[in-house]
Amino acid sequence: MDKLHYKGWAIIPTALPTADHKWSASCDLARVTAAGEEVFEGATMQFVRATEDEALAAARNEACIQIDNIIANPTTRMA
């Protein structure tokens, strides 16, 4: 899956089919530094949906919310 960039962060999505013919998706989050390096910061929870696109959209939406929360309060990190 292609990386997405949002407010100085990289969102790295992953989607996999499930045994019951649905899709499970999550996103890893990485902070992009001035040197261009990416530092792993966390991941979203798994989102199971009927289609790959729906699962990825839910995971990407959660990733954006998590990034916004980190920017709003940098001392808070994801669990």
Biopython code that builds the backbone (N, CA, C, O; Angstrom):
import numpy as np
from Bio.PDB.StructureBuilder import StructureBuilder

atoms = [
    (1, "MET", "N", (0.837, -1.181, 0.000)),
    (1, "MET", "CA", (0.000, 0.000, 0.000)),
    (1, "MET", "C", (0.886, 1.250, 0.000)),
    (1, "MET", "O", (1.975, 1.251, 0.574)),
    (2, "ASP", "N", (0.423, 2.267, -0.624)),
    (2, "ASP", "CA", (1.174, 3.506, -0.701)),
    (2, "ASP", "C", (1.050, 4.309, 0.584)),
    (2, "ASP", "O", (0.002, 4.327, 1.230)),
    (3, "LYS", "N", (2.146, 4.974, 0.939)),
    (3, "LYS", "CA", (2.134, 5.877, 2.090)),
    (3, "LYS", "C", (1.335, 7.121, 1.746)),
    (3, "LYS", "O", (1.330, 7.580, 0.604)),
    (4, "LEU", "N", (0.670, 7.652, 2.739)),
    (4, "LEU", "CA", (-0.017, 8.924, 2.608)),
    (4, "LEU", "C", (0.689, 9.908, 3.520)),
    (4, "LEU", "O", (1.266, 9.508, 4.531)),
    (5, "HIS", "N", (0.655, 11.162, 3.188)),
    (5, "HIS", "CA", (1.283, 12.174, 4.031)),
    (5, "HIS", "C", (0.220, 13.123, 4.555)),
    (5, "HIS", "O", (-0.636, 13.595, 3.807)),
    (6, "TYR", "N", (0.291, 13.398, 5.866)),
    (6, "TYR", "CA", (-0.704, 14.238, 6.525)),
    (6, "TYR", "C", (-0.011, 15.026, 7.628)),
    (6, "TYR", "O", (0.461, 14.451, 8.609)),
    (7, "LYS", "N", (0.046, 16.338, 7.464)),
    (7, "LYS", "CA", (0.575, 17.250, 8.481)),
    (7, "LYS", "C", (1.958, 16.842, 9.006)),
    (7, "LYS", "O", (2.194, 16.864, 10.214)),
    (8, "GLY", "N", (2.852, 16.479, 8.115)),
    (8, "GLY", "CA", (4.208, 16.112, 8.518)),
    (8, "GLY", "C", (4.352, 14.686, 9.024)),
    (8, "GLY", "O", (5.375, 14.338, 9.614)),
    (9, "TRP", "N", (3.362, 13.879, 8.804)),
    (9, "TRP", "CA", (3.376, 12.477, 9.229)),
    (9, "TRP", "C", (3.177, 11.589, 8.009)),
    (9, "TRP", "O", (2.598, 12.014, 7.009)),
    (10, "ALA", "N", (3.649, 10.382, 8.095)),
    (10, "ALA", "CA", (3.389, 9.366, 7.070)),
    (10, "ALA", "C", (2.365, 8.389, 7.647)),
    (10, "ALA", "O", (2.496, 7.924, 8.779)),
    (11, "ILE", "N", (1.359, 8.093, 6.857)),
    (11, "ILE", "CA", (0.350, 7.087, 7.205)),
    (11, "ILE", "C", (0.604, 5.904, 6.282)),
    (11, "ILE", "O", (0.559, 6.037, 5.059)),
    (12, "ILE", "N", (0.872, 4.747, 6.878)),
    (12, "ILE", "CA", (1.262, 3.555, 6.116)),
    (12, "ILE", "C", (0.164, 2.495, 6.291)),
    (12, "ILE", "O", (0.148, 1.773, 7.288)),
    (13, "PRO", "N", (-0.754, 2.405, 5.317)),
    (13, "PRO", "CA", (-1.898, 1.490, 5.452)),
    (13, "PRO", "C", (-1.556, 0.043, 5.096)),
    (13, "PRO", "O", (-0.690, -0.234, 4.266)),
    (14, "THR", "N", (-2.265, -0.856, 5.751)),
    (14, "THR", "CA", (-2.175, -2.285, 5.455)),
    (14, "THR", "C", (-3.588, -2.850, 5.475)),
    (14, "THR", "O", (-4.352, -2.578, 6.400)),
    (15, "ALA", "N", (-3.937, -3.629, 4.468)),
    (15, "ALA", "CA", (-5.248, -4.286, 4.423)),
    (15, "ALA", "C", (-5.061, -5.750, 4.055)),
    (15, "ALA", "O", (-4.270, -6.090, 3.175)),
    (16, "LEU", "N", (-5.796, -6.601, 4.738)),
    (16, "LEU", "CA", (-5.723, -8.041, 4.499)),
    (16, "LEU", "C", (-7.126, -8.633, 4.474)),
    (16, "LEU", "O", (-7.994, -8.188, 5.226)),
    (17, "PRO", "N", (-7.363, -9.628, 3.624)),
    (17, "PRO", "CA", (-8.670, -10.292, 3.630)),
    (17, "PRO", "C", (-8.821, -11.155, 4.883)),
    (17, "PRO", "O", (-7.842, -11.684, 5.410)),
    (18, "THR", "N", (-10.048, -11.284, 5.344)),
    (18, "THR", "CA", (-10.330, -12.124, 6.508)),
    (18, "THR", "C", (-10.918, -13.464, 6.037)),
    (18, "THR", "O", (-11.284, -13.613, 4.871)),
    (19, "ALA", "N", (-11.000, -14.409, 6.934)),
    (19, "ALA", "CA", (-11.528, -15.733, 6.599)),
    (19, "ALA", "C", (-13.005, -15.685, 6.206)),
    (19, "ALA", "O", (-13.485, -16.547, 5.470)),
    (20, "ASP", "N", (-13.726, -14.665, 6.702)),
    (20, "ASP", "CA", (-15.154, -14.568, 6.387)),
    (20, "ASP", "C", (-15.442, -13.604, 5.231)),
    (20, "ASP", "O", (-16.519, -13.011, 5.159)),
    (21, "HIS", "N", (-14.464, -13.456, 4.329)),
    (21, "HIS", "CA", (-14.601, -12.682, 3.090)),
    (21, "HIS", "C", (-14.832, -11.189, 3.313)),
    (21, "HIS", "O", (-15.501, -10.529, 2.519)),
    (22, "LYS", "N", (-14.277, -10.675, 4.389)),
    (22, "LYS", "CA", (-14.287, -9.244, 4.634)),
    (22, "LYS", "C", (-12.840, -8.761, 4.555)),
    (22, "LYS", "O", (-11.946, -9.517, 4.176)),
    (23, "TRP", "N", (-12.619, -7.498, 4.913)),
    (23, "TRP", "CA", (-11.268, -6.934, 4.905)),
    (23, "TRP", "C", (-10.962, -6.298, 6.241)),
    (23, "TRP", "O", (-11.822, -5.666, 6.854)),
    (24, "SER", "N", (-9.729, -6.470, 6.689)),
    (24, "SER", "CA", (-9.236, -5.860, 7.918)),
    (24, "SER", "C", (-8.113, -4.896, 7.548)),
    (24, "SER", "O", (-7.200, -5.253, 6.803)),
    (25, "ALA", "N", (-8.183, -3.670, 8.073)),
    (25, "ALA", "CA", (-7.157, -2.677, 7.741)),
    (25, "ALA", "C", (-6.721, -1.927, 8.986)),
    (25, "ALA", "O", (-7.494, -1.743, 9.926)),
    (26, "SER", "N", (-5.472, -1.498, 8.975)),
    (26, "SER", "CA", (-4.928, -0.618, 10.012)),
    (26, "SER", "C", (-3.857, 0.240, 9.347)),
    (26, "SER", "O", (-3.466, -0.007, 8.206)),
    (27, "CYS", "N", (-3.392, 1.246, 10.075)),
    (27, "CYS", "CA", (-2.347, 2.119, 9.554)),
    (27, "CYS", "C", (-1.253, 2.294, 10.599)),
    (27, "CYS", "O", (-1.539, 2.526, 11.773)),
    (28, "ASP", "N", (-0.017, 2.183, 10.173)),
    (28, "ASP", "CA", (1.111, 2.571, 11.011)),
    (28, "ASP", "C", (1.318, 4.066, 10.810)),
    (28, "ASP", "O", (1.049, 4.603, 9.736)),
    (29, "LEU", "N", (1.802, 4.733, 11.859)),
    (29, "LEU", "CA", (2.063, 6.162, 11.793)),
    (29, "LEU", "C", (3.541, 6.415, 12.004)),
    (29, "LEU", "O", (4.160, 5.811, 12.880)),
    (30, "ALA", "N", (4.107, 7.302, 11.209)),
    (30, "ALA", "CA", (5.513, 7.654, 11.342)),
    (30, "ALA", "C", (5.655, 9.163, 11.223)),
    (30, "ALA", "O", (5.052, 9.789, 10.351)),
    (31, "ARG", "N", (6.451, 9.736, 12.099)),
    (31, "ARG", "CA", (6.732, 11.165, 12.060)),
    (31, "ARG", "C", (7.883, 11.385, 11.093)),
    (31, "ARG", "O", (8.888, 10.677, 11.147)),
    (32, "VAL", "N", (7.740, 12.356, 10.215)),
    (32, "VAL", "CA", (8.793, 12.661, 9.252)),
    (32, "VAL", "C", (9.655, 13.770, 9.840)),
    (32, "VAL", "O", (9.154, 14.853, 10.143)),
    (33, "THR", "N", (10.952, 13.506, 10.004)),
    (33, "THR", "CA", (11.866, 14.478, 10.598)),
    (33, "THR", "C", (12.474, 15.372, 9.521)),
    (33, "THR", "O", (12.303, 15.120, 8.328)),
    (34, "ALA", "N", (13.171, 16.397, 9.939)),
    (34, "ALA", "CA", (13.828, 17.311, 9.001)),
    (34, "ALA", "C", (14.854, 16.581, 8.136)),
    (34, "ALA", "O", (15.097, 16.976, 6.996)),
    (35, "ALA", "N", (15.447, 15.536, 8.665)),
    (35, "ALA", "CA", (16.430, 14.750, 7.921)),
    (35, "ALA", "C", (15.761, 13.781, 6.948)),
    (35, "ALA", "O", (16.437, 13.060, 6.214)),
    (36, "GLY", "N", (14.439, 13.771, 6.950)),
    (36, "GLY", "CA", (13.719, 12.886, 6.051)),
    (36, "GLY", "C", (13.513, 11.495, 6.602)),
    (36, "GLY", "O", (12.929, 10.644, 5.931)),
    (37, "GLU", "N", (13.982, 11.246, 7.818)),
    (37, "GLU", "CA", (13.804, 9.932, 8.431)),
    (37, "GLU", "C", (12.386, 9.807, 8.974)),
    (37, "GLU", "O", (11.720, 10.799, 9.269)),
    (38, "GLU", "N", (11.957, 8.584, 9.095)),
    (38, "GLU", "CA", (10.655, 8.343, 9.683)),
    (38, "GLU", "C", (10.849, 7.600, 10.990)),
    (38, "GLU", "O", (11.562, 6.598, 11.048)),
    (39, "VAL", "N", (10.219, 8.092, 12.025)),
    (39, "VAL", "CA", (10.318, 7.497, 13.343)),
    (39, "VAL", "C", (8.969, 6.869, 13.664)),
    (39, "VAL", "O", (7.953, 7.563, 13.697)),
    (40, "PHE", "N", (8.952, 5.548, 13.904)),
    (40, "PHE", "CA", (7.695, 4.857, 14.200)),
    (40, "PHE", "C", (7.054, 5.451, 15.440)),
    (40, "PHE", "O", (7.727, 5.646, 16.453)),
    (41, "GLU", "N", (5.775, 5.738, 15.375)),
    (41, "GLU", "CA", (5.057, 6.341, 16.498)),
    (41, "GLU", "C", (3.900, 5.496, 17.010)),
    (41, "GLU", "O", (3.543, 5.614, 18.182)),
    (42, "GLY", "N", (3.316, 4.669, 16.199)),
    (42, "GLY", "CA", (2.183, 3.889, 16.674)),
    (42, "GLY", "C", (1.340, 3.395, 15.521)),
    (42, "GLY", "O", (1.746, 3.495, 14.363)),
    (43, "ALA", "N", (0.183, 2.869, 15.823)),
    (43, "ALA", "CA", (-0.688, 2.309, 14.801)),
    (43, "ALA", "C", (-2.145, 2.457, 15.216)),
    (43, "ALA", "O", (-2.460, 2.591, 16.398)),
    (44, "THR", "N", (-3.014, 2.430, 14.235)),
    (44, "THR", "CA", (-4.443, 2.454, 14.524)),
    (44, "THR", "C", (-4.898, 1.054, 14.913)),
    (44, "THR", "O", (-4.159, 0.081, 14.765)),
    (45, "MET", "N", (-6.121, 0.972, 15.409)),
    (45, "MET", "CA", (-6.692, -0.342, 15.657)),
    (45, "MET", "C", (-7.114, -0.951, 14.323)),
    (45, "MET", "O", (-7.064, -0.284, 13.290)),
    (46, "GLN", "N", (-7.524, -2.202, 14.345)),
    (46, "GLN", "CA", (-7.970, -2.895, 13.134)),
    (46, "GLN", "C", (-9.425, -2.512, 12.834)),
    (46, "GLN", "O", (-10.261, -2.453, 13.735)),
    (47, "PHE", "N", (-9.703, -2.259, 11.585)),
    (47, "PHE", "CA", (-11.060, -1.960, 11.135)),
    (47, "PHE", "C", (-11.478, -3.034, 10.152)),
    (47, "PHE", "O", (-10.821, -3.226, 9.128)),
    (48, "VAL", "N", (-12.571, -3.743, 10.448)),
    (48, "VAL", "CA", (-13.070, -4.798, 9.576)),
    (48, "VAL", "C", (-14.313, -4.267, 8.872)),
    (48, "VAL", "O", (-15.259, -3.800, 9.508)),
    (49, "ARG", "N", (-14.288, -4.350, 7.547)),
    (49, "ARG", "CA", (-15.386, -3.853, 6.735)),
    (49, "ARG", "C", (-15.631, -4.830, 5.578)),
    (49, "ARG", "O", (-14.835, -5.739, 5.341)),
    (50, "ALA", "N", (-16.734, -4.628, 4.869)),
    (50, "ALA", "CA", (-17.123, -5.519, 3.766)),
    (50, "ALA", "C", (-16.162, -5.443, 2.593)),
    (50, "ALA", "O", (-15.938, -6.446, 1.914)),
    (51, "THR", "N", (-15.586, -4.265, 2.339)),
    (51, "THR", "CA", (-14.676, -4.121, 1.204)),
    (51, "THR", "C", (-13.323, -3.583, 1.667)),
    (51, "THR", "O", (-13.202, -3.004, 2.746)),
    (52, "GLU", "N", (-12.317, -3.788, 0.831)),
    (52, "GLU", "CA", (-10.987, -3.283, 1.130)),
    (52, "GLU", "C", (-10.999, -1.760, 1.229)),
    (52, "GLU", "O", (-10.403, -1.191, 2.144)),
    (53, "ASP", "N", (-11.668, -1.105, 0.300)),
    (53, "ASP", "CA", (-11.723, 0.358, 0.305)),
    (53, "ASP", "C", (-12.374, 0.908, 1.572)),
    (53, "ASP", "O", (-11.907, 1.900, 2.131)),
    (54, "GLU", "N", (-13.451, 0.264, 2.023)),
    (54, "GLU", "CA", (-14.123, 0.714, 3.245)),
    (54, "GLU", "C", (-13.227, 0.532, 4.465)),
    (54, "GLU", "O", (-13.174, 1.404, 5.332)),
    (55, "ALA", "N", (-12.530, -0.583, 4.535)),
    (55, "ALA", "CA", (-11.639, -0.842, 5.667)),
    (55, "ALA", "C", (-10.486, 0.149, 5.685)),
    (55, "ALA", "O", (-10.136, 0.681, 6.738)),
    (56, "LEU", "N", (-9.895, 0.397, 4.519)),
    (56, "LEU", "CA", (-8.794, 1.364, 4.440)),
    (56, "LEU", "C", (-9.260, 2.773, 4.775)),
    (56, "LEU", "O", (-8.549, 3.510, 5.459)),
    (57, "ALA", "N", (-10.432, 3.155, 4.311)),
    (57, "ALA", "CA", (-10.951, 4.500, 4.602)),
    (57, "ALA", "C", (-11.143, 4.686, 6.104)),
    (57, "ALA", "O", (-10.813, 5.744, 6.640)),
    (58, "ALA", "N", (-11.669, 3.683, 6.784)),
    (58, "ALA", "CA", (-11.873, 3.775, 8.233)),
    (58, "ALA", "C", (-10.537, 3.889, 8.965)),
    (58, "ALA", "O", (-10.399, 4.689, 9.890)),
    (59, "ALA", "N", (-9.562, 3.093, 8.554)),
    (59, "ALA", "CA", (-8.242, 3.134, 9.202)),
    (59, "ALA", "C", (-7.540, 4.462, 8.936)),
    (59, "ALA", "O", (-6.923, 5.024, 9.841)),
    (60, "ARG", "N", (-7.625, 4.968, 7.710)),
    (60, "ARG", "CA", (-7.001, 6.259, 7.394)),
    (60, "ARG", "C", (-7.665, 7.393, 8.158)),
    (60, "ARG", "O", (-6.983, 8.302, 8.630)),
    (61, "ASN", "N", (-8.969, 7.351, 8.285)),
    (61, "ASN", "CA", (-9.680, 8.377, 9.045)),
    (61, "ASN", "C", (-9.210, 8.378, 10.502)),
    (61, "ASN", "O", (-8.964, 9.440, 11.072)),
    (62, "GLU", "N", (-9.086, 7.207, 11.098)),
    (62, "GLU", "CA", (-8.605, 7.099, 12.475)),
    (62, "GLU", "C", (-7.169, 7.599, 12.592)),
    (62, "GLU", "O", (-6.818, 8.249, 13.577)),
    (63, "ALA", "N", (-6.341, 7.305, 11.601)),
    (63, "ALA", "CA", (-4.956, 7.774, 11.617)),
    (63, "ALA", "C", (-4.899, 9.299, 11.624)),
    (63, "ALA", "O", (-4.108, 9.883, 12.364)),
    (64, "CYS", "N", (-5.725, 9.944, 10.813)),
    (64, "CYS", "CA", (-5.764, 11.415, 10.785)),
    (64, "CYS", "C", (-6.213, 11.981, 12.129)),
    (64, "CYS", "O", (-5.667, 12.981, 12.595)),
    (65, "ILE", "N", (-7.195, 11.352, 12.748)),
    (65, "ILE", "CA", (-7.658, 11.791, 14.068)),
    (65, "ILE", "C", (-6.538, 11.659, 15.092)),
    (65, "ILE", "O", (-6.330, 12.562, 15.903)),
    (66, "GLN", "N", (-5.812, 10.538, 15.064)),
    (66, "GLN", "CA", (-4.710, 10.335, 16.001)),
    (66, "GLN", "C", (-3.609, 11.370, 15.789)),
    (66, "GLN", "O", (-3.055, 11.890, 16.756)),
    (67, "ILE", "N", (-3.292, 11.670, 14.541)),
    (67, "ILE", "CA", (-2.267, 12.678, 14.249)),
    (67, "ILE", "C", (-2.722, 14.046, 14.747)),
    (67, "ILE", "O", (-1.941, 14.769, 15.367)),
    (68, "ASP", "N", (-3.964, 14.406, 14.486)),
    (68, "ASP", "CA", (-4.490, 15.685, 14.976)),
    (68, "ASP", "C", (-4.405, 15.762, 16.497)),
    (68, "ASP", "O", (-4.064, 16.811, 17.044)),
    (69, "ASN", "N", (-4.710, 14.670, 17.181)),
    (69, "ASN", "CA", (-4.635, 14.647, 18.646)),
    (69, "ASN", "C", (-3.199, 14.798, 19.139)),
    (69, "ASN", "O", (-2.954, 15.489, 20.129)),
    (70, "ILE", "N", (-2.255, 14.163, 18.463)),
    (70, "ILE", "CA", (-0.844, 14.292, 18.857)),
    (70, "ILE", "C", (-0.370, 15.723, 18.641)),
    (70, "ILE", "O", (0.340, 16.273, 19.483)),
    (71, "ILE", "N", (-0.751, 16.328, 17.528)),
    (71, "ILE", "CA", (-0.359, 17.708, 17.255)),
    (71, "ILE", "C", (-0.967, 18.646, 18.297)),
    (71, "ILE", "O", (-0.302, 19.571, 18.763)),
    (72, "ALA", "N", (-2.214, 18.413, 18.660)),
    (72, "ALA", "CA", (-2.889, 19.258, 19.645)),
    (72, "ALA", "C", (-2.272, 19.113, 21.033)),
    (72, "ALA", "O", (-2.227, 20.078, 21.796)),
    (73, "ASN", "N", (-1.794, 17.908, 21.366)),
    (73, "ASN", "CA", (-1.207, 17.655, 22.680)),
    (73, "ASN", "C", (-0.021, 16.704, 22.505)),
    (73, "ASN", "O", (-0.176, 15.492, 22.655)),
    (74, "PRO", "N", (1.161, 17.243, 22.190)),
    (74, "PRO", "CA", (2.325, 16.402, 21.898)),
    (74, "PRO", "C", (2.776, 15.488, 23.034)),
    (74, "PRO", "O", (3.497, 14.521, 22.790)),
    (75, "THR", "N", (2.370, 15.772, 24.261)),
    (75, "THR", "CA", (2.783, 14.919, 25.374)),
    (75, "THR", "C", (1.953, 13.643, 25.447)),
    (75, "THR", "O", (2.300, 12.715, 26.177)),
    (76, "THR", "N", (0.870, 13.597, 24.701)),
    (76, "THR", "CA", (0.007, 12.421, 24.678)),
    (76, "THR", "C", (0.418, 11.517, 23.537)),
    (76, "THR", "O", (0.596, 11.969, 22.407)),
    (77, "ARG", "N", (0.566, 10.252, 23.833)),
    (77, "ARG", "CA", (0.899, 9.275, 22.801)),
    (77, "ARG", "C", (-0.192, 8.208, 22.791)),
    (77, "ARG", "O", (-0.928, 8.028, 23.762)),
    (78, "MET", "N", (-0.269, 7.517, 21.672)),
    (78, "MET", "CA", (-1.279, 6.476, 21.527)),
    (78, "MET", "C", (-0.933, 5.282, 22.398)),
    (78, "MET", "O", (0.234, 5.033, 22.701)),
    (79, "ALA", "N", (-1.956, 4.554, 22.791)),
    (79, "ALA", "CA", (-1.744, 3.353, 23.595)),
    (79, "ALA", "C", (-1.243, 2.230, 22.739)),
    (79, "ALA", "O", (-1.005, 1.131, 23.240)),
]
sb = StructureBuilder()
sb.init_structure("model")
sb.init_model(0)
sb.init_chain("A")
sb.init_seg("    ")
for serial, (resi, resn, name, xyz) in enumerate(atoms, 1):
    if name == "N":
        sb.init_residue(resn, " ", resi, " ")
    sb.init_atom(name, np.array(xyz, "f"), 0.0, 1.0, " ", f" {name:<3s}", serial, name[0])
structure = sb.get_structure()
